[in-house]
Structures are given as structure tokens and as C-alpha cells.
């Protein structure tokens, strides 16, 4: 799976979870600041990513993901190990 394909799926999860237009999702978008996500919302988003990609994201790793691009890179790297 290419990084662009991962980004597209992550953007879809974000659009669905945070109820925004997937076309407005960018790599630089801050999950907490731009999407107004609280800690519960972030954890729900991480669970949705795990379901979407069939991978596990540790709590420690989830805390390090601050941007959409960070989430995309994390998932992309996990899928391509």
C-alpha cells in the first residue's frame, strides 16, 4: 500500500470521526488543535485506525501522533515492515 493510499484511508477515517470534508484533511493538520480532539476522541480515532488497517497502535505510540501526517507515516511504516 502506498503512502497516498494510506493517507486517503486515514483522511476518510478522520472525515467520518470528526465530521469534516475529507478534501480539507492535510498532512500538517493537528489532531488536537485543528480537529479539536480531546483525549477520548483521540483514543477513539486510534481505535478506528487499528480497525481500518488491522494493526495495533500502543498507547505510547498514540500519544506521539500529533498530526494527520504523523498518523499516516506511523500506519504506513507499520504496514511496510
JOPE-V56358 format. One record per backbone hydrogen bond with DSSP energy under -1.0 kcal/mol. CO is the residue of the C=O (numbers start at 1). NH is the residue of the N-H. If there is no record, write none. Layout:
co nh
CO NH
CO NH
This chain:
co nh
2 6
3 7
4 8
5 9
6 10
7 11
8 12
9 13
10 14
11 15
12 16
13 17
14 18
15 20
21 24
22 25
27 69
29 68
30 35
31 37
38 42
39 43
40 44
41 45
42 46
43 47
44 48
45 49
46 50
47 51
48 52
49 53
50 54
58 62
59 63
66 31
67 71
68 72
69 73
70 74
71 75
72 76
73 77
74 78
75 79
76 80
